[in-house]
Amino acid sequence: MTFPRSLFLASTILAFHCNPSFARNESPAKAIERADKTLKAMTPEEKTILTHGIMPLKILPNSPEPPAEAIPGAGYIKGIPRLGVPALYETDASLGVSYVFGLRKDGATALPSGLAQASTWNPALIEKAGRMIGAETRAKGFNVLLAGGVNLMRDPRNGRNFEYLGEDPLLAGTLVGHAIRGIQSNHIISTIKHFAFNGQETARKLVDSKISAANAHESDLLAFKIGIEIGDPGSVMCAYNKVNGHSACDNNWLLNTVLKHDWGYKGFVMSDWGAVPSLGAALNGLDQQSGEQLDTAVFFGDTLAAAAKSNPVYAKRLDDMNRRILWAIYNNGLDANPAKPGGVIDFKAHGDIAEQVARQGIVLLRNERGVLPLAASTKRIAVIGGYANSGVLSGAGSSQVQAEGGPAVYIPAGNGDENSSFIAESYHNSVPLKALRAAAPNAEITYRNGRYIAEAVAQAKKSDVAIVFATQWTSEGFDVPDMSLPNGQDALLAAVAAANPNTVVVLETGGPVMMPWLDSTAAVIEAWYPGARGAEAIAAVLTGKVNPSGKLPVTFPAHKDQLPRAEVDGMDSTEPSFLGMPDLKGQALVADYDIEGSNIGYRWNALKGNKALFPFGHGLSYTSFAASGLKTDGARASARITNTGKADGATIAQLYLVSRTGKPARRLVSFQRVELVAGQSKPLAMTIDPRLLGDWRDGNWTIVAGDYGFALGEDAEHLGPVTTVRLKGRTWRD
C-alpha cells in the first residue's frame, strides 16, 4: 500500500514470533475447487463483501470509527462468517510490519532497505528474511502483507527506490519471488507491487508512463513475471500512475491481457490506496478496492452490486472477482490457520536475521592502500556526522518500520501543510558510535556531529582514521531533485578528506549519489538504510569481522547527463508536494520510458558507451577471486571460481550476455553467490533463462539464430574472456 494525500506517515512497530515454516494449506487446484464451491453458496449481498475495504485508522478527516474487530493498519476487508471466509487484515510493507503512527503501541524488526537486500544477491537469505517479517505479520493478527515491491529503478532520484530491488529484471524478480515465498510460508497473503512502471513519486497520480509492449515485457514486466513464477503471490497491487494513457488500476492491457490472460495469474488485483477512478475499473481487471475512503466514491460496494444485478457482464465479472480473492485465501490457508494478535516474537533471533542481511548487503565501493579493515593498531578514530552517535537512517513512507518505543532520532519534514507530521527523517536505535567502540575497544574514538566543518577538520587532523557518516534521506511521496548529499555534506567530506588521507566514508542513502570528493578518500562503503542492526553490521565490516561481499544492484552514474532523462518528469513543472501531487494546471505529463526501453541502468551505459562512477555488480572484498573455464551451451553454464587471496570471503559470480548475432549486447543472464575459504576453488553450475537472450515480439519470445557471446564479469563493465556459442532460432509463448 502507499499512503495517500491526507494520510502519509512515518511508521513504527512491535514484533511477535510465530512458526516461520508453515506449508500451504491447499494445492492450487484444490483452492480453485473450494473457491467455486463457496462462490456458489454466496448470496448476491455477500458477493460485494470481499471486493472493497477500508483503512481502519481514525486519523483521516471525518473517518468513521473502525469496526471493533479491525486492527490499526493499512486495510480491513470484512469476512463472511456464515461461509467460514475470514476477514482480511492488511499491513505494510516489504521491510517489516509498519508502525502506523504508533497507533498499535508496538514495534517490529526492520529489515535493511530493498536496495540493501538486493545487494546480497542471495535468494535464500532474502527468503529467510521474508519468513521473518511474515511471522511478525501473522503474530500481530494480520493475514495480508503489502510487500513485494519490484519496480525497476529507471531514475536514481525516485524517492521510493530504497524500497525496491534494483534495475535488473532477473536479479529483482528472483529476489522478490523468494521474499514472497518466505512471507507466504506463514499462511498469509503477500502482494507483489506496484503493477506497473511506477518509476517516480513526483506527480505519481498524474504521470503517464509511456512504453511499448516489447520494451515493457523485456524489462519491468519480466521482473514481475519472474517474481510471480517463484513466489506465487496471492495478490497483485496495481499502481497510481497511468500506463499508455490509462490508469494502472483501470488498465485492460495490464490487468486483463497481460496478467490474467497471457500469464494465467489466478490471484486477485487490489488497488493502491486512493487509486480507483470508477466502477469501470472492475471490467478492466481490478478485483478489490482498497482504502475506499480515499477514493471519490465506494465503487465496489452497492454500486457494483447494482451493476451486477442489471448487467450480466458485471455479474460474471463479480463472480470472477470473488473467485480470485477466495483462491488466494484458500491457497495460502488463511481460513484453516487464522492469524491472531498477541503472538510472541523472538526479537533477538529476528534481529540476527536483519543483521545478516545488512552484513551481506553492505557494498565496499573503494579501498585504497588497504585502509580497510581498520588495523588493530589504530589508536585514534574520529567519527563524524550522520547522527552516528544516535542511530542509522531509514526511508520514510508506508514501508517505515520502527522498533518498540519509536525512532532514536525523529526530524519532522514537510511544507508546513497537513502532511508535515506524517513524513519524518527517522533513525533506528542501532548506534554506530557504540558499535564501533565495542568492535575496536583499544582505540580512542571521538565523535563530532559535522555541523561545523572547522570542528570536524580539527578532530580529523588529530586522528589516525576519520570515519564520516553521510546520509541521504528519501521517502515515498516525493523525489529528490538531484543526487548530491544534502545539508552541505559534500563540502564536509571534501574538507575532512583533505585534512586526513585515511578518511573512510560510510554512506546511508536511498539510492545512488554523486561523489565529488571520491578521489580524496581512502575508502567508501555503501550501507544503504541498514535496518534494525545496521550499526553492528557496519562496525563488523569496518573492523574486518565481516568480509564485505555486497554487489551493487544499481548503477551509480558518473554525472546526470548519463541518465536517459536529465530531469525528473514534473519536478520542474511546478513545486512538487510531499505526496507526489503537484498542481500541474492541466499540463499533460508523460514519462517516456521508450527512450531507454528495456536498456535500463548498466544496459543504457553499454548502449551509449558510458562509464559509470560505480557499475552495476561492483563490490570489493578483503580478499580476491578469479573465475576461469567458462563453458556454455546457451541454456546452462559452468566455470570455476577460486579465492586467490589470504582471507575467507564470498563473491557473486555474474554471467553476462555480451553479444548477439555479431552485435554488442549487455545483459545479466545468471548469478550465484559463492563462499570460499582462502585458497579454495569451487565449480559453478548456472542456468540461463532463455527470455534473457531473446526479444518479445507480438506475444511471443524469439531467439534469432546465430552466435551468442557470454562472459563472467566482476561487474557489468569489467568482463572476462568471452565464450561464444551458436544457438538455433526459436519462438515460444511465455
C-alpha positions, 0 to 999 in steps of 0.5 A: 500500500502507499499512503495517500494525500491526507494520510502519509506517515512515518511508521513504527512497530512491535514484533511477535514470533510465530512458526516461520515454516508453515506449508500451504494449506491447499494445492492450487487446484484444490483452492480453485475447487473450494473457491467455486464451491463457496462462490456458489453458496454466496448470496448476491449481498455477500458477493460485494463483501470481499471486493472493497475495504477500508483503512481502519485508522481514525486519523483521516478527516471525518473517518468513521470509527473502525469496526471493533474487530479491525486492527490499526493498519493499512486495510480491513476487508470484512469476512463472511462468517456464515461461509467460514471466509475470514476477514482480511487484515492488511499491513505494510510493507516489504521491510517489516510490519509498519508502525502506523503512527504508533497507533498499535503501541508496538514495534517490529524488526526492520529489515535493511532497505530493498536496495540493501537486500538486493545487494546480497544477491542471495535468494535464500537469505532474502527468503529467510528474511521474508519468513521473518517479517511474515511471522511478525505479520501473522503474530500481530493478527494480520493475514495480508502483507503489502510487500513485494515491491519490484519496480525497476529503478529507471531514475536514481532520484525516485524517492521510493527506490530504497524500497525496491530491488534494483534495475535488473529484471532477473536479479529483482524478480528472483529476489522478490519471488523468494521474499514472497515465498518466505512471507507466504510460508506463514499462511498469509497473503503477500502482494507483489507491487506496484503493477506497473512502471511506477518509476517516480513519486513526483506527480505519481497520480498524474504521470503517464508512463509511456512504453511499448509492449516489447520494451515493457515485457523485456524489462519491468514486466519480466521482473514481475513475471519472474517474481510471480513464477517463484513466489506465487503471490496471492495478490497483485497491487496495481499502481497510481500512475497511468500506463499508455494513457490509462490508469494502472488500476483501470488498465485492460492491457495490464490487468486483463491481457497481460496478467490474467490472460497471457500469464494465467495469474489466478490471484486477485488485483487490489488497488493502491490506496486512493487509486480507483477512478470508477466502477469501470475499473472492475471490467478492466481487471481490478478485483478489490478496492482498497482504502475506499475512503480515499477514493471519490466514491465506494465503487465496489460496494452497492454500486457494483452490486447494482451493476451486477444485478442489471448487467450480466457482464458485471455479474460474471465479472463479480463472480470472477472477482470473488473467485480470485480473492477466495483462491488466494485465501484458500491457497495460502490457508488463511481460513484453516490457520487464522492469524491472531494478535498477541503472538510472541516474537523472538526479537533477538533471533529476528534481529540476527536475521536483519543483521545478516542481511545488512552484513551481506548487503553492505557494498565496499565501493573503494579501498585504497592502500588497504585502509580497510579493515581498520588495523588493530593498531589504530589508536585514534578514530574520529567519527563524524556526522550522520547522527552516528552517535544516535542511530542509522537512517531509514526511508520514510513512507508506508514501508517505515518500520520502527522498533518498540518505543519509536525512532532514536532520532525523529526530524519532522519534514514537510511544507508546513501543510497537513502532511508535515507530521506524517513524513519524518527523517527517522533513525533506528536505535542501532548506534554506530558510535557504540558499535564501533567502540565495542568492535575496536575497544583499544582505540580512542574514538571521538565523535563530532556531529559535522555541523561545523566543518572547522570542528570536524577538520580539527578532530580529523587532523588529530586522528589516525582514521576519520570515519564520516557518516553521510546520509541521504534521506528519501521517502515515498511521496516525493523525489529528490531533485538531484543526487548530491548529499544534502545539508552541505555534506559534500563540502564536509567530506571534501574538507575532512578528506583533505585534512586526513588521507585515511578518511573512510566514508560510510554512506546511508542513502536511498539510492545512488549519489554523486561523489565529488570528493571520491578521489580524496578518500581512502575508502567508501562503503555503501550501507544503504538504510541498514535496518534494525542492526545496521550499526553492528553490521557496519562496525563488523565490516569496518573492523574486518569481522565481516568480509564485505561481499555486497554487489551493487544492484544499481548503477551509480552514474558518473554525472546526470547527463548519463541518465536517459532523462536529465530531469525528473518528469514534473519536478520542474513543472511546478513545486512538487508536494510531499505526496507526489501531487503537484498542481500541474494546471492541466499540463499533460505529463508523460514519462517516456520510458521508450527512450531507454526501453528495456536498456535500463541502468548498466544496459543504457551505459553499454548502449551509449558507451558510458562509464559509470562512477560505480557499475552495476555488480561492483563490490570489493572484498578483503580478499580476491577471486578469479573465475576461469573455464567458462563453458556454455551451451546457451541454456546452462553454464559452468566455470570455476571460481577460486579465492586467490587471496589470504582471507575467507570471503564470498563473491557473486559470480555474474554471467553476462550476455555480451553479444548477439548475432555479431552485435554488442549486447549487455545483459545479466543472464545468471548469478550465484553467490559463492563462499570460499575459504582462502585458497579454495576453488569451487565449480559453478553450475548456472542456468540461463533463462532463455527470455534473457537472450531473446526479444518479445515480439507480438506475444511471443519470445524469439531467439534469432539464430546465430552466435551468442557471446557470454562472459563472467564479469566482476561487474557489468563493465569489467568482463572476462574472456568471452565464450561464444556459442551458436544457438538455433532460432526459436519462438515460444509463448511465455 
